[in-house]
Amino acid sequence: MLQEDGCCTAEPDRTEARLREPLILERAEGEPQTKWHVAVSQRLKKHCSCTPQKAKSKILGFVPILQWLPRYQLRDWILGDVMSGVIVGILLVPQSIAYSLLASQDPIYGLYTSFFSSIIYTLLGSSRHISVGIFGVLCLLVGQVVDRELALAGYLTEGGVSGDNATVFLSGWGNNSDGQICDRSCYAITVGATVTFTAGIYQVLMGLLQIGFVSVYLSDSLLSGFATGASLTILTSQLKYLLGLKIPRPQGWFALFKTWYGLLTNIGKTNICDLITSLLCLAVLIPAKELNDRFKAKLKAPIPFELFVVIIATLASHFGHFNAEYGSGVAGAIPTGFLPPQMPSWSLIPSVAVDAFSIAIVGFAITVSLSEMFAKKHGYKVDANQEMYAIGFCNILPSFFRCFTTSAALTKTLVKESTGCQTQISGLVTALVLLLVLLVIAPLFFSLQKCVLAVIIVVNLRGALRKFLDVPRMWRVNRVDASVWLITMGTSALVNTELGLLVGVLASAFFVLGRTQRAQILELGRADTREHYEDASSYRGLQVHPKVAVFRYAAPIYYANQSLFKKCLYKRIGLDPVKEKARRVKFSKSKHQEENGGKSNMKPEENRPEAVTLMLDQESSRKLHSLVIDCSGVLFLDTAGVNALKEVLKDYGEVGIKVVLVQCNPSVLDSLERGGYFSSKNDGDVGKNNMIFFTISDGVQYAQSLATANGDFGSQG
């Protein structure tokens, strides 16, 4: 019996057929439990006390640059940091302008976003390599919210103002109290900045609550499926710019189908100039990107083909007068310098709070996953909670300067790493490149066509869209992960982008729960040469004991699967003890009636002795007197799980079968003890002689010794 001070086990002597003296292992006593108010007081004292050393540690932890900058190796690192910073800055210029289009903002705000986020993450980020800035999926999410609020405010078309929007004023919005009318661009960035501010607040609060661990619940297959589904939506949303169509972005569910319907019904209004320009840019950028990918090992830095295309297209549009002569949409005036800071619109926060939460989760998950991936590759660690702070402040502070949501981006991070980046000094260099553009070069992009920006977005979706080619391989490797990917991708693309993330999380949780529901009871066999037990159906040459069955259950036993556990066990053994008891009661009554001169209602084949024969398969049968359950795969038990084991023990005991548990981990042992499994106060004194053994061989030896001592009690009634 398992007592308070230890477990009894018996191990066979391999040279003699006798049992050794039982081995008693004494359980270590845990730390004494303190009262809850004492524990709360100690925790508050620990976290609220302030010492000079603790204050220094907190400051250095919150601003990581203070730790690594004094140890910066100037001679060894500066060249790589400067080179990677310049190259990423050059790539960011056209992409920042392009992704502003995706977020329904003017081009200048994309440059602002990349500039401020590069500086802030350099100060607060714990990763040395990731590039933080604009990210296509987040731009799409922000753009959907912006378009919805624009429609609600009365702005019906891009670049236009409806007759109702004269009621929209800047009065009450931050520093603007002069009652000026807010045009479409002004209102769009106000909505975008408010969403960004709210998302940043969520992220900082999650950092304060130390819940950075939530990132582990967003699997790689889930994030990949979400990004691919969003990429399909992005691709569809950019087709109108490639064709030069001016149609509003559809809102609500099934936006993909609504967009295609709008494209097909307006296909006759295609702007030929935009279409030709789009085809030419695609014909140049797609092969150029492929060349960069193919020869990236030989190139010290990727060739900035995007920037070359932007420069050439801008010159062609300017001197060809594409906007005036052919009605081609252009970027328009891009001011230099910075606008004064402005508070977010407090009245809009309730309307965008739910959208901002999903944006905050996506931005944080992408950033942490990339940070951990590159930290592992280069042999250092990142703090998930510090990353939460960093990306949160990369959203909060820039939102006052009319920026939209940011996160890490895989493509630019790969470029940054491959060009010699050593620290986040490269982020400061990138910010300097963007500052030069903001102060001097930005107005030169006035004539840049929007279709060229759309081409840049579409070309950068190649990596995400290539995931479709990996679906057969993913299905062969792991069907559960492939199913999560397909469900998340399909929901994100075909139904709703934000809903796709929620459905993906629920699908992942459902599959994890389903695995515990589908766990099978396996009969174990013993190897010939040693005391080792494995699944008899998976390995050849294993032997089963003639009168002792050994089974393994490789899943936790808890409220959701405890009935399935019993059902599967009864089916695998071939005997339902509850039905067997009912049969015996019926047999006893029939026998009593016969003795008293009555007639029996039982069939002749049921009128038989009470010997218990367990059918382990359809072809063979054997009489068993004991059942050994290997609990090595049972990670935990709840109250329902303990009760299930007690019921199995009690029900089989009443039909003459001894149940023995083996290889229980300490957590399971504690649950069994707290649940009264070893108590003699159980119904019918079931727990009176319960035994727990450390090895399967110990349990089998004990069962065989009982059978010998009791004269094979399995054949008794």
N, C-alpha and C positions, 0 to 999 in steps of 0.2 A: 504494500500500500504506500502511496506517496504521502509522506508525513510532512509536518511543517519544517523539519530540519533536513529534508533531503529526499532522494528517490532511491528505491531499491532496484538494482538490476542484477541479472544473472547472466554470465557469459560462459559459453561451453568451452570445455577443455578439448582442444582438437586432437589430443593424443589419447584421451580416456573418455569413455561415455559416461561421464558423471558431471554433476553441477558443482561449480566452485562456490565458495562462500560469497554471499551477495555483496556487491560493491555499493557503498553508501556515499553519495556526494552531498555535501552540505551546501544548501543554497546560501549565497551571500546576502546579508541583510542590506536593504536599500537605505538610503539616507532618510532619517526621520522627517516626516511631513510637518512642515510649519503651518501655523494657522494662517488663514488667508489675509487677515489684516496685518499680520507681521510681514508676510511676503510682500504685500503691496507697499508697506512702509519702507522695507529694505530696497525695493526696486526704485521707488521715488527718490530715496536718499542717494542711490547709486547714479541715477540719471540726472537728477536736479542739482547735485552738488557741483561746485565749480572750484577747480584748483588750477594754478598756472599751467601745469603739465597737461591737464585735460583740455583746457582752453586752447592751448597750442595744437594739440592733436586734432581737435575739432576743426580748427581753422585750416590746418594743412590738409585734412581730409576733404573739406568742402571746396577748397581751391587747390586742386592737385598740382597746378603749375608751380606753386611755391615749393613743392617737393622736388620736382625733376629739373626745374630751370637752373638752380645752383649747381647741379651736377652735369649740366649740358657740356658735351664734348665738342667744342667749337670746330676744331680741325677735322674731326672725323665725320661730323654730322651735318655741318652747315651746307655743304654743296648739295647733298641729296635733298635736304629740306627745301632749299631755294629752288632747285630744278623741279621737284614735284609740285611745289606751290605755284610756280609760274605756269606749268602745263595744265594743272587743274583749273587755275584761274582763266586761262585761255579757253578751255572747254566749257567753263561755266557761263561765259558771256552769251553765246548763242542759246545755250540750253535754258538759262535764266529767263531770257526774253521769250523763248518758245513756251516754256511751262507756265508763264504768266497767262498765256492764251488759254491753257487748260484750266487754270483756276479762275477764269473769267475776270482777269485783272489787266491793267495797262502794263506794258513791258517794264517800266521803271521799277515797279514794285517787286518784280522777280529779282532784279539786280540788288535792290535793298535787302531782300530776304537772304540771299546768298552772302552778302557782305556782313551783315550783323551776326548771322548764325556762325560764320567762320571764326569771328573774333570771340564770341561768347563761349563756344565749345572749346576753343584753345585754352581758355582760362579754367573752365569747370569740368571738362571731360577727362575720363580716366583711360581712354584708349589712345594709343599713339598713332594709329594709322587711319581710322575711319574719316571719311569726308562727310561733313554735315552740311546740308543745304536743301535745295528743292528736290522733291521726290515725286515721281509721276502719280503714284496711287493716291498720295495725300493731296496733291493738286486737284485730282479728279474729285475727291471727296469734298474738298473746300469749294470747288467750282459748282458742284451740285447744290450745296447749301446756298451759295451766293445767288445762283440762278433762281432758286425757289423764292428767296426773300426779295429779289428784284421783281419777280412776277407779282408777289403779294403787295409790293409797294407801288405797282403800276408802271414799271419799266418793262415794256413788252418786247422791244427789239434791241439788238445790239447797236450801240452808238446812237440810239434814238431815245426820245423822251415822250411818253404818252401825255395825253391831256390831263391826266389825273395827278401827275407827280408834282404839280405845283404845291401840293399839300405837304410835301416832304421837305423839311427844313433842317438846317444844321443847328438850330437853337437847341440848347440842352445837351449837345454832344461834345463833351470835353471842353476844349478851349474855344470852340466856335459858338459864340452866343450873339452874333450880329444878325441872325435871322436870314442869312443868305440861303438861296435855294440850292439844294444838293443835286447835282446832275447824276447821271447813271454811273459814271466812273467813280465819283466821290462816294456814292452809296454802296457800290460794289466793294470797295476797299474797306469801308466801314464795317460791312458784314464780315469780310474776310479777316480783318484784324480782331473783331470781337470773337469769332470762332477760335482764332489762334490764341487769344488771351485766355479764353475759357479752357481750352485744351491744356495750355501750360499750367493753369491752376490745378487742374486734375492731376497732372503728372507730378507736380511738386508735392501735393497732398499725399499722393501714393508714396513718394519718397520719404516724407515725414513719418508716415505710418509703417515704413519698412516693409512694404509689400512688393518689392522688386521681384520676389519669387514667382509672381503670376506669369512671368515670361515662360516658365517651364511648361505651362499648360497650353501654350501655343506651339504646336509641333512644327517641324520643318515642312511636312506635307501640307499642313493647314495653311501656313504662311505662303508656301509656293502656290497652292491652289487659289488662294485669295488674290495674290499678285497677278496670276495668269488670267483669272476671271476679270479683274479690274483692267488688265491690259486690253482685253477684247472690247470692253466698254470705251476705253480711251481711243483705241483704233477707230471704232465706229464714230465717236464724237468728232474726230478730226477729218473725216471724209468730206464734211460740208466745206471745210476750208480748202481741201484739195480740189474740190469742184467749183469753189467760188460761190457757194449758195449761202444765202442769208436766211436761215431758219432757226427758230428758238430751240434751245435744248429742252427736250421733254422731261417732265418731272414724274415722280412716283415710281411704282413698280413697272417692270417690263419695259424700261426705257430703251433697251437695245432694239426691241421690235418697233417701238414708236419712232426711233431714229431712222431705222431702215425704211419705214413707211414714208416718213417725211422726205428722205432722200429720193426714193423711187417716184413719189408724186411730183417732185420738183426737179427731176433730172433734166427736163427740157430747158431749165433756166441756167444751166451750167455756164460759167464764165470761161470761155475758151482760153483766154490769156492765162488765167490761174491754172487751168488744166494742163496746158503745155508746160508752164513753169514747173508744176508739180512733177510731171513725168520726167523732165530733164534733171531735176534735182534728185529724184529717186534713182535715175539711171547712173548718176555720179556717186551718190552717197552709199548705196547698198554695196557695190563692188569695192568701194574705198574702205568701208567698214570691214568687209571680209578680208581685205588685204592686211589691214591693221591687226585683225585677230590671228591671221595665219602667220604673220611674221613678227608677232609681239615679242617672241623670244630673242630675235635678232635686233629689233629696234630698241634704242635706249629710251625712246618716248614715242607714244602714238602720234601719228601725223594729224594735226587738227583740220581735217577736211571740212568739218562743219563750219569752222570759221572762214575758210576760203570760200565755201559756197555762199555764206551769208554776205561776205564782202562783194563777190561778183554779182550776186542777185540784187543787192542794194544798188550797185552802180548801174546795172541794166535797167532796173525799175526807175531810177532817178532820171537817167538820160533818155529812156524810152517813154517816159510819161505814162507808165502803165495805169496809174490811178486816174489821171485826167482823161486819157484817151480810151481806155478799155474798162474802166470801172473796177479795177482790181483793188481788193482791200489791202491796206498797208498799215504798218505799226503806228504811224502818226508821230506827233511831237513827243519827244522824250526829253524832259527837262534835265538840267544839270544840277548838281548839288543835292541838298537834303531839305525836306520839308520839316517844319517845326513839329515836335511831338504832339500827339493827340490822344486823349483818353478813349477807351472803347465805349461803345454805346451800351449803357447799362440796361436800357429797355429791351435790347435785342437778346440779352443773355438767356432769358427763359425760353425763347424760341429756338435757340441753337444749342442748348445745354446737352440734349441727348446726342445730337450729331457730334458735338465736340468730344464727348466721352469716347465714342468709337474711334474718332480720329486720334485721340490721346493714346488709346491702347495700341492701335496700329503703329503709330510713330515710335512709341517706346519699344514695342516688340521687335520692329525692324532694326532699331538702333542697338538694342542689347544683343540680338542674335549676331549681327555683324561684328560688334565689339568683341564678343566672346570667341567668335570664329578666328579673327585675326590675332587676338591675344594668345589663344592656344597655339596658333601657327608659329608665333614669334617668342613664345616662352615667357609670358608675363600674365598677370591677372588683372581683371577689371571688376569694379564694384557695380552690381546691378542697380543698387539704390542711388549711388552717385551718378550713374548714367541717367536715372530718372530725374534727378535734380538738374543735370546739365541740359538735357533736352527740354525740360520744363522751362528753364530760364531762357533757352534759345527760342522759345515761343512767347513767353511773357514780355520780356524786355523789347524785342523787335516789334511786337504788336503795337507799341506806342508810336512807332515810326512807319506805320502802314505796311507791315509785312504780313505774310501768311505762313501757314504751318510748315515746319521743317522736320527732317529726320536724316539719318544716315542713308546713303545711296550706294548700292553695290558697285555699279559701273565706275563711278568716280573714285570709290575707295580702292578698287583694283588698279586703276591708273595711278593713283597716289602711291600705293605700295610698290608697284612695279618700276616706278621712276626714282626710287631711292629714298622715300620718306623714312625718317627715323623718329621724329617727334611732331607735336602739333605746331611747331614753329612754321611748318609748311602751311598751316591754316592762316597764319598771319600774313605770309607772303601772298596767298590767294586773295586775302582781303585787300592787300595793297593793289593787286592787279585790278580788282573790281572797283576800287576807289578811283583809280586812274580813268576807268571807263565812265564812272558816274560823274566825274568832274569835267572831263574833256570830250570823250569820244561818243557818249550816248546820243547826242542830237544827230549824229551822222547816220543813224539807223532809221531816220524818218520814212524813207521810201521802201523799207524792207517789206516785202509782201507777206501777208499772213499765211499764205499757202506754203511758203518756204519754212516758216516756223512749224507748221503742221507736219511737213516732211521730216524735220529733225525729230519731232516727237515720235512719229511712226517708225522711223529707222531705229530709234533707241528701244523699241519694244521687241526687237528681234530675239533677245535672250529669253524673255518671258514666254513669247509665243513658241519658241523651240521646245518648251516643256511638253507640248503635245506629242512630240516625237518620242519622248521618254515614257509615255504611258504604258506601252506593252512591257517594257523592262520593269517599271514599277509594279505592274500587276504580277509579273513572274516572281519578283523578289518578295513582295509583301502585299497581299490583297487588301488588308485592312487599311494600310497607309494609302494605297492607290484609291480605295473607295472614299476615304476622307478627302483626298485631293480632288476627285471628280465631283463629289457633292459640293464642296466649297467653291470650286471653280464654276460649276454650273449655276449655283445660286447667285454668286457674285455677278456673273455675266448676264444671265437670262432673267433674273428676278429683280434683285436690288443689291448694290455693292455693300452697304452696311449690313444688310440682312445676311449676306454671305459669310461674314465673319462670325456672327452669332450661330448660324446653322452649322458652320464648321466646328465650333467649340462643342455644340451639343452632339454632333455626330461623333466627334472624338470620344466624348464622355460615354455615349451610347455603346460604342464599340468596346471600350474598356470594360463597361459593365457587362456587355454581352459575353466577353471572354470568361468572366467568372461564372456566367450562367451555363456555358457550354463545356465546362470542365468535366472530364470523364473519370469514372472510377476504373483504375487499372489494376489487374491482378499481377502480382510480382512473383517471379521465380528466382531460385537460388542457383548461383554458378557452381560448377562441379568442384573447382579447386579452392574456393575460398568462400567465406561468409559474406557474399555480396548479392544484393537483390536488385533486379531491374524488371521492367515491363516484359512479361512473358511473351506478349504478342509482337514485340519489336526486336527481340534478340533470339537467336537459335541456341538450342542446347541448354536452356534453363529448366530447372526441375521445380515442380510445385510439391508441397507437402501433402501427403495423402489425407490427413485429417485436420490440417490447419491451413486456412486460406489467408493470404496476405494481400491487402489492397492498399492502394495509394490514391489520395485525393489532392490534386495540385492546384488548390485555389483557397482563398479565405472562405470561411463558413460564417455567413451573416444573414441578416433578415431577408435579403433579396433572393438568396439561393439555398436557404436551409431546407426548404421543402424539396427542391430539386436534388439536393445532396442525398436526402433519405430515399427519394424515389429511385435515383440512379443506383444507389447502393443495393437496395432491395432487388432491383431488376438484374443487376450484375451478379449478385449472389444466387438468385433464383428462388428466393424465399421472402415473402412479405410476412414478418412476424405477427402483424395485427390480424391478417387473414388467417394465418395458421392458428392463432389463439381462438379466433371465432370458429374455425373448423373443429378444433378440439372440444370446445364447449358444446357444439352441435353433436359431435360424436359421443360425448359423455351423456348428454340428454337422451340420445337415441339408445345408447347401451342401457341406460337406466330404465327406459320404457320397455325394452326387450326383457330385462330381468323381472319386471313387474307384469309381464304378460302382454304388453302393448306391442304395436307394430312400428317398425322404424320407417321413416320417410327418406332415409338416405339411400343413395345408389350403392350397389354392391361394391363398386370400386372405391367408394369413400369409406366403406366399413372395414378399415384396416388399422394396424397398430399405430402408435404415436411416434414411431421413429422418425427423426428429422433427416431428410435427404436433400442436400442442396445441389441444384442443377446448375453447374457452372457454364455449360454451353448446351447446345441441342444434341450433341452426339455422345457426351459422356456425363456421368454423374459420380459423385462420391460422397460418402458420409463425412460430415465435418462436425467437430465438437468445439472449435474455437475460431475466432475471427480476429486477426491482427490488422489494425488500421495504421498505416504509415502517415504521420501528420507533418512530415518534413516540408511539404509544400503548402501547408496551412499557415499563412502569414499572421492572421489574427482571427479572433473569435469575438462576436458580440454576444449579448444575452440570448438572442435567438439561436446563435450557433452553439452555445453551451447547452441550451435546452435540447437542441437537436441531437447532440451526442449523448445526453442523458437518456433521451427517449430511445435511441438506438441501443444503448447499453441495457436499459430496462426491458424493452420489448424482446430482444434476443435472449436475454437472461431468462425470461419467463418460458421460453420454448427450449431451454437447455443448451444455449450456445454462449460461451464466454467471449466477451469483447475486450480486447487489450489495445491500448494506444501506445505508440512508440514514436520516438524522435520528435517530441514536441519542443518547440523553442520556448524560452523563458516567458515571452509574452503570452503564449497560449497556455502555459502552465499557470500563470497568474490568473488568467481569465477563468480557467477551469476551477481553480481554488476559490476564487471569489464567487463563482456561480454555483458552488456547492456540489461539484462533481465528486469530490472525495468525502463528502459529509455522510455520516451514517444516518442522518435524519431524512434522507431522500425517501421517496415513496417505496415502501417495500425494502428498505435498507439496501437500495441498489448500490450506493457508493461505498458500502461497508468494506469491501475487499478489492477496491479498484487499484490497479497497478499501472504505473507509467514507466516505460523502459527507454534507455538511451539509444539502443540499437535494435534493429529488427530481429537479429539472431537471439538477443536476450528475450524478446517477447515470445518468439517461437519456442524457445527452450522452456520458458515458464508454462506456456500452454500445453506442451507435450508432457511436462512433469505433472500438471494437474490431471491430465487424461489418465496417466499411469496410476496416480494416487487414487482417483475416483472410479477407476474401472471404466474409462471411456464414457463419461457422463453425457456425451452427445447422443447416445442411443436411448437415454432415459426419456420418460414421458414428461 
